[in-house]
Amino acid sequence: MARYRNALPQLAGDLFLTDAGVETDLIFNLGIDIPEFAAHTLLPDKSGREALGNYFRGFLSLANEIGCGYILDSVTWKAHSHWAKDLGATADDLKEANQESLSFISALRDEYSSSKGAIVLNAIIGPRGDAYAPEESVAAKEAEEYHSQQLRWIADTPADMVTAMTFTQADEAIGVVKAANALDLPVVISFTVETDGNLPTGQSLASAIEDVDQATQSGAAYFMVNCAHPDHFSHVLGDEPWARRIRGIRCNASRQSHAELDECETLDDGDPEELSKQYAEIKAKMPWLNIFGGCCGSDLRHVTQIARVVTN
């Protein structure tokens, strides 16, 4: 049963951490193969499941040590039908993957039942298509129908909320929010931006957030930015109504563009200390931010440094 679906604790403003770049960490730092970058494929394998468990335990322990809350993500970013053919999966396989991933993180939460802060189970969904280079535009109604399938699977799990991660189009985000609202699932939209601070469509982050809110009567619980380096978007942030809808950031460790990262065969993990200082600068500009983690190229080292600076 969902514990916080009717009242997300992070909305009260207390500090919450998330994890980092799970796929890049496991692939490059641990040498674990993840087919099609779909981390849910590790769950049926004993060693893969153990690697995922150990990965998340590091962040859960960090949050407990600091005494803050933690948003525990499922590995379901690619567990939807767009990737079925590439993964050789059926709809039943994907449904089971979503349910198993939520069961997996629910068991991890039970392991940390004595943690000082709340642990929120967060079901992750990804965009329809390549998050770095979307092949085509997705209309809001089409997105609502498409994402409803995965969201229905998630609604029947202990998930407290769902986050549409690394989304690149406002219309697709609108569809997700409407579909989640229809299922009474709290939903967060996390946009990714290019090196100029705009979405890959060319739309500004401000305009995208405003469009989603207007079309859904502010149906998203809040917004985030992920899969971009602070240098790419910090200049567009400020104390404006649309920016106050952003509660969290999960930045790439690398300054490389998405196109460069796609071609990269080695891990660019940046500088954890420098990255944490950039987080501190963004938090000083936007003191209402209370959710912090990492994305591609980052790992527990980065989030540990980030946690230190945002708690000062």
DOKOLVEX-345926 format. One record per residue (C-alpha): x, y, z; residue number from 0; residue in one letter. Coordinates in steps of 0.05 Angstrom, whole numbers, plus 5000, padded with zeros to 4 digits. Layout:
<rs>
 east north   up mido zagu
    X     Y    Z  NUM    A
...
</rs>
This chain:
<rs>
 east north   up mido zagu
 5000  5000 5000    0    M
 5025  5070 4983    1    A
 5047  5107 5045    2    R
 5051  5180 5022    3    Y
 5008  5183 4959    4    R
 4958  5229 4992    5    N
 5009  5275 5024    6    A
 5080  5279 4996    7    L
 5127  5297 5054    8    P
 5176  5335 5010    9    Q
 5122  5388 4997   10    L
 5132  5412 5068   11    A
 5200  5439 5048   12    G
 5248  5394 5087   13    D
 5311  5370 5054   14    L
 5307  5307 5010   15    F
 5362  5271 4972   16    L
 5356  5226 4911   17    T
 5406  5180 4879   18    D
 5452  5197 4821   19    A
 5467  5167 4752   20    G
 5449  5095 4765   21    V
 5462  5071 4694   22    E
 5528  5107 4683   23    T
 5552  5088 4752   24    D
 5538  5014 4743   25    L
 5563  5011 4671   26    I
 5627  5052 4676   27    F
 5647  5044 4749   28    N
 5626  4972 4761   29    L
 5630  4943 4691   30    G
 5558  4919 4691   31    I
 5524  4913 4623   32    D
 5455  4945 4621   33    I
 5418  4927 4556   34    P
 5391  4989 4521   35    E
 5406  5031 4584   36    F
 5344  4997 4615   37    A
 5363  4984 4687   38    A
 5300  4943 4702   39    H
 5332  4887 4662   40    T
 5381  4876 4720   41    L
 5326  4856 4769   42    L
 5315  4783 4747   43    P
 5390  4769 4753   44    D
 5417  4756 4823   45    K
 5481  4794 4813   46    S
 5446  4852 4778   47    G
 5394  4856 4833   48    R
 5449  4856 4886   49    E
 5486  4912 4849   50    A
 5424  4954 4847   51    L
 5410  4941 4920   52    G
 5480  4961 4941   53    N
 5477  5022 4898   54    Y
 5413  5048 4931   55    F
 5435  5028 5001   56    R
 5493  5077 4995   57    G
 5446  5135 4984   58    F
 5395  5111 5036   59    L
 5451  5107 5087   60    S
 5475  5177 5069   61    L
 5405  5206 5078   62    A
 5398  5171 5145   63    N
 5467  5196 5167   64    E
 5447  5268 5151   65    I
 5378  5259 5180   66    G
 5341  5281 5117   67    C
 5287  5250 5074   68    G
 5300  5207 5013   69    Y
 5263  5197 4947   70    I
 5276  5125 4927   71    L
 5269  5114 4852   72    D
 5246  5053 4814   73    S
 5288  5031 4754   74    V
 5230  5036 4706   75    T
 5253  5093 4661   76    W
 5250  5049 4600   77    K
 5198  4998 4623   78    A
 5146  5022 4573   79    H
 5123  5000 4505   80    S
 5166  5045 4462   81    H
 5226  5002 4481   82    W
 5191  4934 4478   83    A
 5219  4914 4411   84    K
 5290  4934 4428   85    D
 5286  4896 4493   86    L
 5250  4836 4464   87    G
 5195  4846 4516   88    A
 5120  4837 4515   89    T
 5069  4883 4549   90    A
 5063  4831 4604   91    D
 5139  4831 4613   92    D
 5139  4907 4620   93    L
 5080  4906 4669   94    K
 5117  4855 4711   95    E
 5181  4897 4708   96    A
 5144  4957 4735   97    N
 5112  4918 4791   98    Q
 5176  4882 4809   99    E
 5216  4946 4810  100    S
 5167  4978 4859  101    L
 5167  4915 4901  102    S
 5243  4917 4902  103    F
 5248  4989 4927  104    I
 5191  4977 4976  105    S
 5233  4922 5007  106    A
 5293  4969 5010  107    L
 5251  5020 5046  108    R
 5233  4966 5096  109    D
 5307  4954 5108  110    E
 5313  5027 5128  111    Y
 5250  5031 5170  112    S
 5288  5065 5226  113    S
 5314  5122 5182  114    S
 5307  5191 5211  115    K
 5273  5220 5149  116    G
 5215  5198 5106  117    A
 5230  5151 5048  118    I
 5184  5164 4988  119    V
 5175  5110 4935  120    L
 5181  5145 4867  121    N
 5163  5109 4803  122    A
 5204  5135 4744  123    I
 5177  5139 4674  124    I
 5216  5162 4613  125    G
 5195  5198 4550  126    P
 5170  5164 4488  127    R
 5233  5162 4448  128    G
 5305  5183 4458  129    D
 5311  5233 4515  130    A
 5373  5264 4485  131    Y
 5347  5269 4413  132    A
 5272  5259 4408  133    P
 5254  5230 4340  134    E
 5187  5266 4334  135    E
 5139  5311 4371  136    S
 5087  5279 4416  137    V
 5019  5313 4422  138    A
 4989  5320 4491  139    A
 4929  5275 4477  140    K
 4973  5222 4446  141    E
 5020  5225 4506  142    A
 4963  5219 4554  143    E
 4939  5155 4520  144    E
 5008  5126 4512  145    Y
 5034  5138 4583  146    H
 4968  5116 4615  147    S
 4989  5044 4605  148    Q
 5051  5048 4648  149    Q
 5017  5093 4698  150    L
 4961  5043 4708  151    R
 5013  4990 4723  152    W
 5046  5037 4773  153    I
 4980  5056 4806  154    A
 4971  4984 4828  155    D
 5038  4984 4865  156    T
 5062  5016 4931  157    P
 5088  5077 4893  158    A
 5077  5142 4929  159    D
 5087  5184 4867  160    M
 5113  5183 4796  161    V
 5166  5227 4763  162    T
 5169  5237 4688  163    A
 5244  5241 4682  164    M
 5286  5272 4627  165    T
 5226  5299 4588  166    F
 5240  5344 4529  167    T
 5172  5367 4505  168    Q
 5119  5407 4542  169    A
 5062  5373 4504  170    D
 5085  5304 4525  171    E
 5092  5328 4597  172    A
 5020  5355 4594  173    I
 4996  5286 4573  174    G
 5032  5252 4630  175    V
 5004  5300 4682  176    V
 4933  5291 4657  177    K
 4941  5215 4656  178    A
 4970  5213 4726  179    A
 4918  5261 4753  180    N
 4863  5215 4727  181    A
 4893  5159 4769  182    L
 4903  5203 4831  183    D
 4978  5193 4825  184    L
 5021  5252 4848  185    P
 5065  5269 4789  186    V
 5129  5309 4780  187    V
 5156  5333 4713  188    I
 5232  5336 4707  189    S
 5254  5370 4643  190    F
 5322  5365 4611  191    T
 5353  5423 4573  192    V
 5408  5433 4523  193    E
 5472  5474 4534  194    T
 5433  5539 4522  195    D
 5383  5525 4577  196    G
 5326  5511 4529  197    N
 5290  5446 4516  198    L
 5313  5408 4453  199    P
 5252  5435 4418  200    T
 5279  5506 4428  201    G
 5226  5523 4479  202    Q
 5249  5559 4542  203    S
 5245  5523 4608  204    L
 5200  5579 4634  205    A
 5152  5572 4576  206    S
 5150  5496 4583  207    A
 5132  5499 4657  208    I
 5080  5553 4645  209    E
 5049  5513 4588  210    D
 5043  5450 4630  211    V
 5013  5487 4689  212    D
 4964  5524 4645  213    Q
 4940  5462 4608  214    A
 4933  5420 4672  215    T
 4910  5471 4723  216    Q
 4977  5464 4758  217    S
 4967  5389 4761  218    G
 5040  5372 4773  219    A
 5062  5369 4846  220    A
 5125  5406 4825  221    Y
 5179  5408 4772  222    F
 5252  5389 4769  223    M
 5311  5395 4721  224    V
 5355  5335 4708  225    N
 5407  5309 4659  226    C
 5441  5376 4647  227    A
 5502  5408 4678  228    H
 5491  5471 4721  229    P
 5529  5512 4669  230    D
 5475  5495 4619  231    H
 5415  5523 4656  232    F
 5433  5560 4720  233    S
 5433  5626 4682  234    H
 5358  5620 4666  235    V
 5337  5610 4738  236    L
 5313  5664 4785  237    G
 5259  5686 4833  238    D
 5200  5684 4786  239    E
 5132  5648 4792  240    P
 5150  5593 4742  241    W
 5218  5581 4776  242    A
 5184  5573 4843  243    R
 5149  5512 4815  244    R
 5218  5478 4812  245    I
 5235  5440 4876  246    R
 5294  5398 4856  247    G
 5354  5389 4811  248    I
 5393  5328 4788  249    R
 5451  5351 4747  250    C
 5500  5315 4702  251    N
 5571  5314 4727  252    A
 5596  5328 4657  253    S
 5594  5393 4619  254    R
 5588  5356 4554  255    Q
 5527  5365 4510  256    S
 5477  5309 4502  257    H
 5504  5296 4432  258    A
 5575  5290 4460  259    E
 5552  5245 4516  260    L
 5518  5199 4466  261    D
 5585  5189 4431  262    E
 5627  5183 4495  263    C
 5658  5115 4508  264    E
 5690  5135 4574  265    T
 5658  5165 4636  266    L
 5664  5239 4647  267    D
 5651  5245 4722  268    D
 5670  5317 4727  269    G
 5693  5346 4794  270    D
 5647  5328 4854  271    P
 5671  5387 4896  272    E
 5662  5437 4840  273    E
 5593  5409 4824  274    L
 5571  5415 4896  275    S
 5593  5488 4897  276    K
 5549  5501 4836  277    Q
 5491  5468 4872  278    Y
 5503  5515 4930  279    A
 5501  5575 4883  280    E
 5435  5552 4853  281    I
 5406  5540 4922  282    K
 5427  5610 4944  283    A
 5390  5637 4884  284    K
 5330  5592 4895  285    M
 5326  5578 4971  286    P
 5260  5540 4963  287    W
 5296  5482 4929  288    L
 5295  5421 4975  289    N
 5307  5360 4931  290    I
 5378  5345 4908  291    F
 5411  5287 4871  292    G
 5453  5273 4810  293    G
 5446  5247 4739  294    C
 5493  5221 4685  295    C
 5565  5214 4707  296    G
 5550  5226 4780  297    S
 5551  5176 4836  298    D
 5551  5172 4912  299    L
 5613  5216 4917  300    R
 5578  5274 4882  301    H
 5514  5269 4922  302    V
 5553  5264 4987  303    T
 5589  5330 4970  304    Q
 5523  5361 4949  305    I
 5490  5340 5014  306    A
 5545  5373 5053  307    R
 5537  5440 5020  308    V
 5461  5443 5018  309    V
 5455  5427 5092  310    T
 5502  5485 5113  311    N
</rs>
